[in-house]
Amino acid sequence: MIAGKTILAIVPARGGSKRLPGKNIRNLVGEPLIARTIRTGLNSKYIDELIVSTDDLEIQKVSLQYGAKVPFLRPPELATDEASSFAVVEHVILTLKETFSQGEYDYIILLQPTSPLRDELDIDGAIEFLIKKEADAVISVCEMEHSPLWSNTLPEDLAMGLFLREEIKGKRSQELDKYYRLNGAIYVCQTRRLLEEKTFFLNDNLFAYIMPMEKSMDIDTLWDFKLCEALLSE
């Protein structure tokens, strides 16, 4: 709780993963990947309750071992590639309310298990930033590793005559504007507005919480996993 407001953390972790099967409970430097997110969420000063949303019994078992609550399983239709993050979050909110007669939390924070380098200081920092800005939502970002101005699509013949815009030719990267990207680590939103707009990307009163690049890895492939493993091993 912060400033009298309650916060529910939701960790989405479905069993199916085409690019990296079993990634949510894959061993990462001695513990399942999801364990890192559960621990950081439980270590937050402000999160009141942490629930893992999963369709998988093994993920449920591992999550319970590390202290998360998994009071129900996610239905199969919300465990597909097409299911949105909002639909998963909405299912948790409505199930707690309708099945468990639990009151609504003031804020929801979505913590994806594929961001294992994010820690409780980042989580608490984002929540404090939300309160300071009197925001309805905060989403974490990081500076881009390379400016998107250095990128473009390519024609079939791979010709690069029009690859760079004239105004940036000859410029050094230090002379270009900074660009930021979503890093997938933290999404915080007022519950009422989240349910109304059905997205964390509200139309207004939404702010970016900037995280360092070195804590912004989002694991999606085996390469990502091995790189993260190497970083943590150091």
GROMACS elastic network, one bead per residue, 0.5 to 0.9 nm:
[ bonds ]
;  ai    aj funct       b0    kb
    1     4     6  0.61182   500
    1     5     6  0.53404   500
    1     7     6  0.60614   500
    1    45     6  0.77080   500
    1    47     6  0.60947   500
    1    48     6  0.59720   500
    2     5     6  0.52683   500
    2     6     6  0.68279   500
    2     7     6  0.81200   500
    2    45     6  0.84861   500
    2    46     6  0.57576   500
    2    47     6  0.84885   500
    2   127     6  0.82430   500
    2   128     6  0.81278   500
    2   131     6  0.81402   500
    3     6     6  0.86424   500
    3   131     6  0.77207   500
    5   105     6  0.78124   500
    5   106     6  0.56750   500
    5   107     6  0.73439   500
    6    46     6  0.79448   500
    6    47     6  0.73747   500
    6    48     6  0.63213   500
    6    49     6  0.88681   500
    6   104     6  0.87907   500
    6   105     6  0.53193   500
    6   106     6  0.51419   500
    6   107     6  0.63161   500
    6   108     6  0.87397   500
    7    46     6  0.69561   500
    7    47     6  0.51072   500
    7    48     6  0.54378   500
    7    49     6  0.70071   500
    7    50     6  0.89028   500
    7   105     6  0.57276   500
    7   106     6  0.60473   500
    7   108     6  0.57605   500
    7   109     6  0.70411   500
    8    47     6  0.61440   500
    8    48     6  0.59555   500
    8    49     6  0.51247   500
    8    50     6  0.60212   500
    8    51     6  0.77108   500
    8   104     6  0.89821   500
    8   105     6  0.61145   500
    8   106     6  0.80239   500
    8   107     6  0.63658   500
    8   108     6  0.50137   500
    8   109     6  0.62133   500
    8   110     6  0.85953   500
    9    41     6  0.72206   500
    9    47     6  0.65071   500
    9    48     6  0.77849   500
    9    49     6  0.61378   500
    9    51     6  0.62538   500
    9    52     6  0.84177   500
    9   107     6  0.85963   500
    9   108     6  0.59051   500
    9   110     6  0.58627   500
    9   111     6  0.68663   500
    9   188     6  0.89284   500
   10    49     6  0.85900   500
   10    50     6  0.59132   500
   10    51     6  0.50683   500
   10    52     6  0.57920   500
   10    53     6  0.68402   500
   10    89     6  0.71020   500
   10    92     6  0.80161   500
   10   108     6  0.72648   500
   10   109     6  0.62647   500
   10   110     6  0.50358   500
   10   111     6  0.61673   500
   10   112     6  0.82524   500
   11    34     6  0.85649   500
   11    37     6  0.77810   500
   11    38     6  0.76687   500
   11    50     6  0.74669   500
   11    51     6  0.62283   500
   11    53     6  0.60237   500
   11    54     6  0.85305   500
   11   109     6  0.86693   500
   11   110     6  0.61062   500
   11   111     6  0.50588   500
   11   112     6  0.56102   500
   11   113     6  0.66150   500
   12    51     6  0.86450   500
   12    52     6  0.59425   500
   12    54     6  0.63785   500
   12    85     6  0.79476   500
   12    88     6  0.74071   500
   12    89     6  0.81679   500
   12   110     6  0.76907   500
   12   111     6  0.73160   500
   12   112     6  0.60026   500
   12   113     6  0.72225   500
   13    16     6  0.88715   500
   13    24     6  0.64420   500
   13    34     6  0.79352   500
   13    52     6  0.68921   500
   13    53     6  0.59863   500
   13    54     6  0.50632   500
   13    55     6  0.78675   500
   13    56     6  0.82919   500
   13    59     6  0.74790   500
   13    79     6  0.88243   500
   13   112     6  0.75896   500
   13   113     6  0.69686   500
   14    17     6  0.77636   500
   14    24     6  0.79131   500
   14    53     6  0.73826   500
   14    55     6  0.56086   500
   14    56     6  0.64056   500
   14    59     6  0.79953   500
   14    74     6  0.81867   500
   14    78     6  0.87081   500
   14    79     6  0.57516   500
   14    80     6  0.82657   500
   15    21     6  0.81974   500
   15    22     6  0.65208   500
   15    23     6  0.84514   500
   15    24     6  0.76062   500
   15    54     6  0.69679   500
   15    55     6  0.62742   500
   15    56     6  0.50779   500
   15    57     6  0.85142   500
   15    58     6  0.83821   500
   15    59     6  0.71558   500
   15    79     6  0.76255   500
   16    20     6  0.89081   500
   16    21     6  0.66381   500
   16    22     6  0.69390   500
   16    23     6  0.87979   500
   16    55     6  0.89277   500
   16    56     6  0.84766   500
   16    79     6  0.74414   500
   16    80     6  0.76604   500
   16    81     6  0.85642   500
   17    20     6  0.55940   500
   17    22     6  0.64674   500
   17    23     6  0.70616   500
   17    24     6  0.87953   500
   17    81     6  0.85186   500
   17   220     6  0.89551   500
   18    21     6  0.57889   500
   18    22     6  0.89662   500
   19    23     6  0.89152   500
   19   220     6  0.68314   500
   19   221     6  0.57036   500
   19   222     6  0.76568   500
   20    23     6  0.55700   500
   20   220     6  0.68278   500
   20   221     6  0.55539   500
   20   222     6  0.60651   500
   20   225     6  0.88959   500
   21    24     6  0.85137   500
   21    26     6  0.85686   500
   22    25     6  0.59680   500
   22    26     6  0.59124   500
   23    27     6  0.83173   500
   23    32     6  0.85487   500
   23    33     6  0.70310   500
   23    34     6  0.85961   500
   23   114     6  0.83488   500
   23   219     6  0.85720   500
   23   220     6  0.83834   500
   23   221     6  0.88187   500
   23   222     6  0.88309   500
   23   225     6  0.85759   500
   24    27     6  0.87165   500
   24    32     6  0.69039   500
   24    33     6  0.53253   500
   24    34     6  0.52955   500
   24    35     6  0.87120   500
   24    59     6  0.74510   500
   24   113     6  0.66701   500
   24   114     6  0.73487   500
   25    28     6  0.84823   500
   25    31     6  0.81202   500
   25    33     6  0.52973   500
   25    34     6  0.59402   500
   25    35     6  0.79373   500
   25    58     6  0.83038   500
   25    59     6  0.65683   500
   25    62     6  0.74958   500
   26    31     6  0.78787   500
   26    32     6  0.51959   500
   26    33     6  0.57271   500
   26    34     6  0.82924   500
   27    30     6  0.59546   500
   27    31     6  0.51214   500
   27    33     6  0.61392   500
   28    31     6  0.53878   500
   28    32     6  0.57389   500
   28    33     6  0.55238   500
   28   225     6  0.79400   500
   28   226     6  0.88322   500
   28   228     6  0.83574   500
   28   229     6  0.61872   500
   28   232     6  0.86728   500
   29    32     6  0.82443   500
   29    33     6  0.87410   500
   29   229     6  0.62709   500
   29   230     6  0.88706   500
   29   232     6  0.71353   500
   29   233     6  0.68599   500
   31    34     6  0.83787   500
   31    35     6  0.65922   500
   31    36     6  0.79615   500
   32    35     6  0.53556   500
   32    36     6  0.75656   500
   32    62     6  0.79095   500
   33    36     6  0.60697   500
   33    37     6  0.76992   500
   33   113     6  0.67141   500
   33   114     6  0.73915   500
   33   115     6  0.89688   500
   33   116     6  0.69587   500
   34    37     6  0.55048   500
   34    38     6  0.63560   500
   34    39     6  0.87419   500
   34    59     6  0.84856   500
   34    62     6  0.84125   500
   34    63     6  0.74229   500
   34   112     6  0.85402   500
   34   114     6  0.75513   500
   34   116     6  0.78051   500
   35    38     6  0.50764   500
   35    39     6  0.60478   500
   35    40     6  0.85911   500
   35    62     6  0.79429   500
   35    63     6  0.70182   500
   35    66     6  0.62777   500
   35   113     6  0.80221   500
   35   116     6  0.87390   500
   36    39     6  0.52329   500
   36    40     6  0.62091   500
   36    41     6  0.85461   500
   36   113     6  0.74874   500
   36   115     6  0.87185   500
   36   116     6  0.57716   500
   36   117     6  0.82232   500
   36   118     6  0.87260   500
   36   119     6  0.83191   500
   37    40     6  0.52165   500
   37    41     6  0.60265   500
   37    42     6  0.85286   500
   37   111     6  0.69882   500
   37   112     6  0.73742   500
   37   113     6  0.54015   500
   37   114     6  0.82735   500
   37   115     6  0.74368   500
   37   116     6  0.61286   500
   37   117     6  0.87315   500
   37   118     6  0.78092   500
   37   119     6  0.77661   500
   37   120     6  0.89960   500
   38    41     6  0.51870   500
   38    42     6  0.61448   500
   38    43     6  0.85724   500
   38    50     6  0.76861   500
   38    51     6  0.88780   500
   38    52     6  0.83853   500
   38    63     6  0.75171   500
   38    66     6  0.69490   500
   38    67     6  0.73760   500
   38    68     6  0.63710   500
   38   111     6  0.86937   500
   38   113     6  0.79654   500
   39    42     6  0.51398   500
   39    43     6  0.60793   500
   39    44     6  0.87608   500
   39    66     6  0.72632   500
   39    67     6  0.78666   500
   39    68     6  0.85221   500
   39   119     6  0.87036   500
   39   120     6  0.84289   500
   40    44     6  0.63869   500
   40   118     6  0.78902   500
   40   119     6  0.53500   500
   40   121     6  0.85162   500
   40   123     6  0.80278   500
   41    44     6  0.53263   500
   41    45     6  0.89239   500
   41    47     6  0.70025   500
   41    49     6  0.88377   500
   41    50     6  0.69463   500
   41   111     6  0.78894   500
   41   119     6  0.80110   500
   41   120     6  0.63651   500
   41   123     6  0.75343   500
   42    45     6  0.82509   500
   42    47     6  0.71709   500
   42    48     6  0.85685   500
   42    49     6  0.79329   500
   42    50     6  0.69654   500
   42    67     6  0.79314   500
   42    68     6  0.79430   500
   42   120     6  0.82829   500
   43    46     6  0.87959   500
   43    47     6  0.83531   500
   43   119     6  0.87786   500
   43   120     6  0.60233   500
   44    47     6  0.57558   500
   44    48     6  0.87929   500
   44   119     6  0.87763   500
   44   120     6  0.51921   500
   44   121     6  0.75457   500
   44   123     6  0.67828   500
   44   124     6  0.60829   500
   45    48     6  0.85264   500
   45   120     6  0.81756   500
   45   124     6  0.66908   500
   46   123     6  0.88596   500
   46   124     6  0.68018   500
   46   127     6  0.77389   500
   47    50     6  0.72495   500
   47   109     6  0.84668   500
   47   124     6  0.86104   500
   48   105     6  0.89880   500
   49    68     6  0.85095   500
   49    69     6  0.80666   500
   50    67     6  0.88357   500
   50    68     6  0.59237   500
   50    69     6  0.62635   500
   50    70     6  0.87879   500
   51    68     6  0.58784   500
   51    70     6  0.56984   500
   51    71     6  0.78494   500
   51    92     6  0.83999   500
   52    59     6  0.88074   500
   52    60     6  0.75969   500
   52    63     6  0.70366   500
   52    64     6  0.88867   500
   52    68     6  0.65275   500
   52    69     6  0.62915   500
   52    70     6  0.54073   500
   52    71     6  0.85613   500
   53    60     6  0.84057   500
   53    70     6  0.68022   500
   53    71     6  0.89130   500
   53    72     6  0.78095   500
   53    73     6  0.66749   500
   53    74     6  0.60538   500
   53    88     6  0.74465   500
   53    89     6  0.82528   500
   53    91     6  0.89893   500
   53    92     6  0.72222   500
   54    57     6  0.79172   500
   54    59     6  0.68820   500
   54    60     6  0.67081   500
   54    70     6  0.79649   500
   54    72     6  0.82667   500
   54    73     6  0.56159   500
   54    74     6  0.51870   500
   54    75     6  0.84814   500
   54    79     6  0.77479   500
   55    59     6  0.80758   500
   55    60     6  0.80296   500
   55    72     6  0.87766   500
   55    73     6  0.51059   500
   55    75     6  0.63501   500
   55    76     6  0.66555   500
   55    78     6  0.83474   500
   55    79     6  0.65173   500
   56    59     6  0.53580   500
   56    60     6  0.62275   500
   56    61     6  0.87614   500
   56    73     6  0.74066   500
   56    74     6  0.81881   500
   57    61     6  0.61434   500
   57    62     6  0.86899   500
   57    73     6  0.81006   500
   58    61     6  0.50226   500
   58    62     6  0.62293   500
   58    63     6  0.84936   500
   59    62     6  0.51530   500
   59    63     6  0.59442   500
   59    64     6  0.85124   500
   60    63     6  0.51374   500
   60    64     6  0.61801   500
   60    65     6  0.86612   500
   60    68     6  0.89149   500
   60    69     6  0.86661   500
   60    70     6  0.62359   500
   60    73     6  0.80310   500
   61    64     6  0.53123   500
   61    65     6  0.63479   500
   61    66     6  0.89752   500
   61    70     6  0.86851   500
   62    65     6  0.50673   500
   62    66     6  0.65430   500
   62    67     6  0.89871   500
   62    68     6  0.89541   500
   63    66     6  0.52936   500
   63    67     6  0.65230   500
   63    68     6  0.53914   500
   63    69     6  0.73420   500
   63    70     6  0.73410   500
   64    67     6  0.51572   500
   64    68     6  0.51227   500
   64    69     6  0.61264   500
   64    70     6  0.67729   500
   65    68     6  0.75148   500
   69    72     6  0.89697   500
   70    73     6  0.72398   500
   71    96     6  0.88954   500
   72    92     6  0.88105   500
   72    95     6  0.85195   500
   74    77     6  0.83337   500
   74    78     6  0.65237   500
   74    79     6  0.70442   500
   74    88     6  0.78487   500
   74    91     6  0.79081   500
   74    92     6  0.83638   500
   75    78     6  0.56321   500
   75    79     6  0.68452   500
   76    79     6  0.50852   500
   76    80     6  0.71614   500
   77    80     6  0.62059   500
   77    82     6  0.89106   500
   77    83     6  0.72696   500
   78    81     6  0.85740   500
   78    82     6  0.81092   500
   78    83     6  0.51821   500
   78    84     6  0.78074   500
   78    87     6  0.71635   500
   78    88     6  0.63370   500
   78    91     6  0.86652   500
   79    82     6  0.82066   500
   79    83     6  0.64192   500
   79    88     6  0.84371   500
   80    83     6  0.54066   500
   80    84     6  0.88607   500
   81    84     6  0.81555   500
   83    86     6  0.84090   500
   83    87     6  0.66394   500
   83    88     6  0.73891   500
   84    87     6  0.52447   500
   84    88     6  0.65759   500
   84    89     6  0.88247   500
   85    88     6  0.51827   500
   85    89     6  0.62498   500
   85    90     6  0.85672   500
   85   110     6  0.87764   500
   85   199     6  0.83688   500
   86    89     6  0.50489   500
   86    90     6  0.59187   500
   86    91     6  0.84519   500
   86   194     6  0.82147   500
   86   195     6  0.85606   500
   86   198     6  0.61556   500
   86   199     6  0.59126   500
   86   200     6  0.76928   500
   87    90     6  0.50695   500
   87    91     6  0.61204   500
   87    92     6  0.87931   500
   87   198     6  0.80789   500
   88    91     6  0.51940   500
   88    92     6  0.65751   500
   88    93     6  0.89406   500
   89    92     6  0.52303   500
   89    93     6  0.63536   500
   89    94     6  0.87143   500
   89   108     6  0.84212   500
   89   110     6  0.80017   500
   90    93     6  0.51092   500
   90    94     6  0.60401   500
   90    95     6  0.83381   500
   90   194     6  0.86952   500
   90   195     6  0.71117   500
   90   198     6  0.83511   500
   91    94     6  0.53254   500
   91    95     6  0.58744   500
   91    96     6  0.84512   500
   92    95     6  0.52344   500
   92    96     6  0.61095   500
   92    97     6  0.85784   500
   93    96     6  0.54020   500
   93    97     6  0.63266   500
   93    98     6  0.87029   500
   93   102     6  0.89443   500
   93   104     6  0.72239   500
   93   105     6  0.85576   500
   93   191     6  0.87887   500
   94    97     6  0.50213   500
   94    98     6  0.58379   500
   94    99     6  0.79613   500
   94   104     6  0.88546   500
   95    98     6  0.52019   500
   95    99     6  0.52716   500
   95   100     6  0.68887   500
   95   101     6  0.85201   500
   95   102     6  0.87326   500
   96    99     6  0.57359   500
   96   101     6  0.62954   500
   96   102     6  0.53178   500
   96   103     6  0.77018   500
   96   104     6  0.82411   500
   97   100     6  0.57605   500
   97   103     6  0.60119   500
   97   104     6  0.69339   500
   98   101     6  0.54786   500
   98   102     6  0.75726   500
   99   102     6  0.80476   500
  100   103     6  0.89577   500
  102   105     6  0.89703   500
  104   107     6  0.86403   500
  104   191     6  0.76774   500
  104   192     6  0.89014   500
  105   108     6  0.70424   500
  105   190     6  0.86314   500
  105   191     6  0.67795   500
  106   189     6  0.86699   500
  106   190     6  0.59402   500
  106   191     6  0.56160   500
  106   192     6  0.75869   500
  107   136     6  0.87285   500
  107   137     6  0.88313   500
  107   188     6  0.68626   500
  107   189     6  0.55437   500
  107   192     6  0.82272   500
  107   194     6  0.89365   500
  108   187     6  0.80513   500
  108   188     6  0.56815   500
  108   189     6  0.54591   500
  108   190     6  0.63618   500
  108   191     6  0.58405   500
  108   194     6  0.83962   500
  109   123     6  0.89303   500
  109   127     6  0.88566   500
  109   186     6  0.69608   500
  109   187     6  0.54756   500
  109   189     6  0.65228   500
  109   190     6  0.89034   500
  110   185     6  0.82070   500
  110   186     6  0.61018   500
  110   187     6  0.50685   500
  110   188     6  0.64152   500
  110   189     6  0.86911   500
  111   114     6  0.86504   500
  111   115     6  0.79466   500
  111   123     6  0.89368   500
  111   184     6  0.81963   500
  111   185     6  0.61625   500
  111   186     6  0.56050   500
  111   187     6  0.69482   500
  111   188     6  0.89820   500
  112   115     6  0.60775   500
  112   116     6  0.85752   500
  112   184     6  0.69724   500
  112   185     6  0.62262   500
  112   186     6  0.75644   500
  112   218     6  0.88896   500
  113   116     6  0.63673   500
  113   185     6  0.83964   500
  113   218     6  0.88631   500
  113   219     6  0.86437   500
  114   117     6  0.89075   500
  114   184     6  0.81409   500
  114   185     6  0.79486   500
  114   217     6  0.79963   500
  114   218     6  0.53586   500
  114   220     6  0.72046   500
  115   118     6  0.59704   500
  115   183     6  0.82857   500
  115   184     6  0.69234   500
  115   185     6  0.54063   500
  115   186     6  0.88637   500
  115   215     6  0.80987   500
  115   216     6  0.68512   500
  115   217     6  0.59429   500
  115   219     6  0.65559   500
  116   119     6  0.77246   500
  116   185     6  0.84594   500
  116   215     6  0.81898   500
  116   216     6  0.86291   500
  116   217     6  0.75409   500
  116   218     6  0.78099   500
  116   219     6  0.81822   500
  116   228     6  0.82729   500
  117   185     6  0.87585   500
  117   214     6  0.78730   500
  117   216     6  0.66857   500
  117   217     6  0.67236   500
  117   218     6  0.87117   500
  117   228     6  0.81635   500
  117   232     6  0.84551   500
  118   121     6  0.81560   500
  118   122     6  0.62552   500
  118   123     6  0.77007   500
  118   185     6  0.65467   500
  118   186     6  0.85505   500
  118   211     6  0.88002   500
  118   215     6  0.55267   500
  118   216     6  0.68919   500
  118   217     6  0.84504   500
  119   122     6  0.54535   500
  119   123     6  0.65743   500
  119   124     6  0.88804   500
  119   215     6  0.83883   500
  120   124     6  0.59803   500
  120   125     6  0.82145   500
  121   124     6  0.51989   500
  121   125     6  0.58145   500
  121   126     6  0.84850   500
  122   126     6  0.61292   500
  122   127     6  0.86627   500
  122   186     6  0.83887   500
  122   211     6  0.74368   500
  123   126     6  0.52555   500
  123   127     6  0.63710   500
  123   128     6  0.86886   500
  123   185     6  0.88039   500
  123   186     6  0.69974   500
  124   127     6  0.50809   500
  124   128     6  0.60368   500
  124   129     6  0.84187   500
  125   128     6  0.51176   500
  125   129     6  0.60099   500
  125   130     6  0.85755   500
  125   209     6  0.83793   500
  126   129     6  0.50005   500
  126   130     6  0.61938   500
  126   131     6  0.87993   500
  126   138     6  0.69999   500
  126   139     6  0.80742   500
  126   140     6  0.76102   500
  126   186     6  0.76918   500
  126   187     6  0.88031   500
  126   188     6  0.79308   500
  126   208     6  0.89738   500
  126   209     6  0.60451   500
  126   210     6  0.86787   500
  127   130     6  0.50408   500
  127   131     6  0.64325   500
  127   132     6  0.86542   500
  127   138     6  0.79787   500
  127   188     6  0.74399   500
  128   131     6  0.51934   500
  128   132     6  0.60807   500
  128   133     6  0.85934   500
  129   132     6  0.50027   500
  129   133     6  0.60559   500
  129   134     6  0.83337   500
  129   135     6  0.83020   500
  129   138     6  0.79694   500
  129   207     6  0.89401   500
  129   209     6  0.73749   500
  130   133     6  0.53193   500
  130   134     6  0.59583   500
  130   135     6  0.51332   500
  130   136     6  0.72645   500
  130   137     6  0.67846   500
  130   138     6  0.60656   500
  130   188     6  0.81038   500
  130   189     6  0.89209   500
  130   206     6  0.89228   500
  130   207     6  0.78655   500
  130   209     6  0.86194   500
  131   135     6  0.64398   500
  131   136     6  0.87524   500
  132   135     6  0.76988   500
  133   136     6  0.88185   500
  133   205     6  0.87320   500
  133   207     6  0.81681   500
  134   205     6  0.81416   500
  135   138     6  0.70681   500
  135   189     6  0.85495   500
  135   190     6  0.85611   500
  135   204     6  0.89467   500
  135   205     6  0.52913   500
  135   206     6  0.61195   500
  135   207     6  0.70254   500
  136   188     6  0.82217   500
  136   189     6  0.57596   500
  136   190     6  0.52800   500
  136   191     6  0.89037   500
  136   193     6  0.75270   500
  136   202     6  0.80449   500
  136   204     6  0.81502   500
  136   205     6  0.56118   500
  136   206     6  0.61080   500
  136   207     6  0.84877   500
  137   187     6  0.75962   500
  137   188     6  0.53944   500
  137   190     6  0.62489   500
  137   193     6  0.88287   500
  137   194     6  0.87303   500
  137   200     6  0.68600   500
  137   201     6  0.77234   500
  137   202     6  0.71431   500
  137   204     6  0.87558   500
  137   205     6  0.67020   500
  137   207     6  0.64807   500
  137   208     6  0.87529   500
  138   186     6  0.79673   500
  138   187     6  0.61139   500
  138   188     6  0.51924   500
  138   189     6  0.65216   500
  138   200     6  0.82424   500
  138   201     6  0.87638   500
  138   205     6  0.86890   500
  138   206     6  0.56579   500
  138   208     6  0.56706   500
  138   209     6  0.63187   500
  139   182     6  0.76950   500
  139   183     6  0.88405   500
  139   184     6  0.82945   500
  139   185     6  0.82848   500
  139   186     6  0.58253   500
  139   188     6  0.63242   500
  139   189     6  0.84881   500
  139   200     6  0.78991   500
  139   201     6  0.82115   500
  139   206     6  0.77246   500
  139   207     6  0.65492   500
  139   208     6  0.51881   500
  139   209     6  0.58340   500
  139   210     6  0.85659   500
  140   181     6  0.87257   500
  140   182     6  0.63173   500
  140   183     6  0.62698   500
  140   184     6  0.68962   500
  140   185     6  0.62518   500
  140   186     6  0.52181   500
  140   187     6  0.65773   500
  140   188     6  0.88640   500
  140   207     6  0.86773   500
  140   208     6  0.57058   500
  140   210     6  0.57886   500
  140   211     6  0.65618   500
  141   144     6  0.89940   500
  141   180     6  0.62700   500
  141   181     6  0.53832   500
  141   183     6  0.50421   500
  141   184     6  0.75834   500
  141   185     6  0.80856   500
  141   186     6  0.85161   500
  141   208     6  0.63069   500
  141   209     6  0.60104   500
  141   210     6  0.50288   500
  141   211     6  0.59758   500
  141   212     6  0.84952   500
  141   213     6  0.88339   500
  141   216     6  0.80274   500
  142   145     6  0.87903   500
  142   179     6  0.86110   500
  142   180     6  0.54305   500
  142   181     6  0.56756   500
  142   182     6  0.66058   500
  142   183     6  0.61524   500
  142   209     6  0.82500   500
  142   210     6  0.53788   500
  142   211     6  0.50796   500
  142   212     6  0.58283   500
  142   213     6  0.55877   500
  142   215     6  0.88537   500
  142   216     6  0.67961   500
  143   146     6  0.86040   500
  143   178     6  0.69795   500
  143   179     6  0.59174   500
  143   181     6  0.63145   500
  143   182     6  0.89213   500
  143   210     6  0.77347   500
  143   211     6  0.79697   500
  143   212     6  0.73467   500
  143   213     6  0.64330   500
  144   147     6  0.63669   500
  144   148     6  0.80945   500
  144   178     6  0.76403   500
  144   179     6  0.57268   500
  144   180     6  0.50872   500
  144   181     6  0.58934   500
  144   213     6  0.77462   500
  145   179     6  0.89223   500
  145   180     6  0.88456   500
  145   213     6  0.76275   500
  146   149     6  0.84518   500
  146   150     6  0.75005   500
  146   151     6  0.89005   500
  146   173     6  0.82443   500
  146   179     6  0.84560   500
  147   150     6  0.57828   500
  147   151     6  0.76614   500
  147   173     6  0.73192   500
  147   176     6  0.76332   500
  147   177     6  0.80723   500
  147   178     6  0.72255   500
  147   179     6  0.64039   500
  147   180     6  0.89225   500
  148   151     6  0.52114   500
  148   152     6  0.79108   500
  148   179     6  0.75571   500
  149   152     6  0.76685   500
  149   164     6  0.74816   500
  149   165     6  0.80287   500
  149   168     6  0.77514   500
  149   176     6  0.82843   500
  150   163     6  0.83607   500
  150   164     6  0.67434   500
  150   165     6  0.89322   500
  150   168     6  0.85340   500
  150   173     6  0.87971   500
  151   163     6  0.74434   500
  151   164     6  0.75183   500
  152   162     6  0.89484   500
  152   163     6  0.59096   500
  152   164     6  0.74055   500
  153   163     6  0.74902   500
  154   157     6  0.78948   500
  154   158     6  0.55070   500
  154   159     6  0.70166   500
  154   160     6  0.72493   500
  154   163     6  0.74177   500
  155   158     6  0.51849   500
  155   159     6  0.64534   500
  155   160     6  0.83291   500
  156   159     6  0.79079   500
  159   162     6  0.78426   500
  159   163     6  0.80427   500
  160   164     6  0.79401   500
  161   164     6  0.77667   500
  162   165     6  0.69635   500
  162   166     6  0.86316   500
  164   167     6  0.83966   500
  164   168     6  0.70148   500
  164   169     6  0.66049   500
  165   168     6  0.58157   500
  165   169     6  0.66762   500
  166   169     6  0.54203   500
  166   170     6  0.88807   500
  167   170     6  0.84879   500
  167   171     6  0.83463   500
  168   171     6  0.54056   500
  168   172     6  0.84357   500
  168   176     6  0.79597   500
  169   172     6  0.87176   500
  171   174     6  0.81616   500
  171   175     6  0.63371   500
  171   176     6  0.74636   500
  172   175     6  0.54337   500
  172   176     6  0.71100   500
  173   176     6  0.54074   500
  173   177     6  0.84636   500
  174   177     6  0.79550   500
  174   178     6  0.87211   500
  176   179     6  0.89468   500
  180   210     6  0.85475   500
  182   185     6  0.82648   500
  182   216     6  0.89526   500
  183   186     6  0.80228   500
  183   211     6  0.83369   500
  183   213     6  0.85703   500
  183   216     6  0.54681   500
  183   217     6  0.71107   500
  183   218     6  0.67617   500
  184   187     6  0.76808   500
  184   216     6  0.76860   500
  184   217     6  0.84615   500
  184   218     6  0.65961   500
  185   215     6  0.88779   500
  185   216     6  0.69002   500
  185   217     6  0.84259   500
  185   218     6  0.76364   500
  186   209     6  0.85854   500
  187   200     6  0.69266   500
  188   200     6  0.73771   500
  189   192     6  0.85431   500
  189   193     6  0.73943   500
  189   194     6  0.62269   500
  189   199     6  0.89557   500
  189   200     6  0.61170   500
  189   201     6  0.88133   500
  189   202     6  0.86270   500
  189   206     6  0.86530   500
  190   193     6  0.56167   500
  190   194     6  0.60956   500
  190   195     6  0.87750   500
  190   200     6  0.88588   500
  191   194     6  0.50164   500
  191   195     6  0.62021   500
  191   196     6  0.85575   500
  192   195     6  0.54093   500
  192   196     6  0.62392   500
  192   197     6  0.87541   500
  193   197     6  0.59187   500
  193   198     6  0.78598   500
  193   199     6  0.85000   500
  193   200     6  0.85521   500
  193   202     6  0.76741   500
  194   197     6  0.54444   500
  194   198     6  0.53470   500
  194   199     6  0.56913   500
  194   200     6  0.60387   500
  194   201     6  0.86096   500
  194   202     6  0.76818   500
  195   198     6  0.51451   500
  195   199     6  0.76323   500
  196   199     6  0.83581   500
  197   200     6  0.79592   500
  197   201     6  0.83828   500
  197   202     6  0.67820   500
  197   203     6  0.83502   500
  198   201     6  0.86640   500
  198   202     6  0.86683   500
  199   202     6  0.65123   500
  200   206     6  0.86047   500
  201   204     6  0.84229   500
  201   206     6  0.71017   500
  202   205     6  0.71904   500
  202   206     6  0.60826   500
  203   206     6  0.74095   500
  204   207     6  0.87124   500
  211   214     6  0.84685   500
  211   215     6  0.69718   500
  211   216     6  0.69470   500
  212   215     6  0.56614   500
  212   216     6  0.65984   500
  213   216     6  0.50394   500
  213   217     6  0.75130   500
  214   217     6  0.70311   500
  217   224     6  0.77493   500
  217   228     6  0.74692   500
  218   224     6  0.73963   500
  218   225     6  0.89291   500
  219   222     6  0.79795   500
  219   223     6  0.84223   500
  219   224     6  0.51055   500
  219   225     6  0.58110   500
  219   228     6  0.79157   500
  220   223     6  0.82640   500
  220   224     6  0.62780   500
  220   225     6  0.75245   500
  221   224     6  0.51889   500
  221   225     6  0.63765   500
  221   226     6  0.87894   500
  222   226     6  0.61373   500
  222   227     6  0.85263   500
  223   226     6  0.52182   500
  223   227     6  0.61146   500
  223   228     6  0.85470   500
  224   227     6  0.51860   500
  224   228     6  0.61184   500
  224   229     6  0.85371   500
  225   228     6  0.51697   500
  225   229     6  0.60941   500
  225   230     6  0.86533   500
  226   230     6  0.61850   500
  226   231     6  0.86799   500
  227   230     6  0.51157   500
  227   231     6  0.63010   500
  227   232     6  0.87294   500
  228   231     6  0.50774   500
  228   232     6  0.61802   500
  228   233     6  0.84875   500
  229   232     6  0.52283   500
  229   233     6  0.60096   500
  229   234     6  0.87531   500
  230   233     6  0.50800   500
  230   234     6  0.65099   500
  231   234     6  0.54630   500
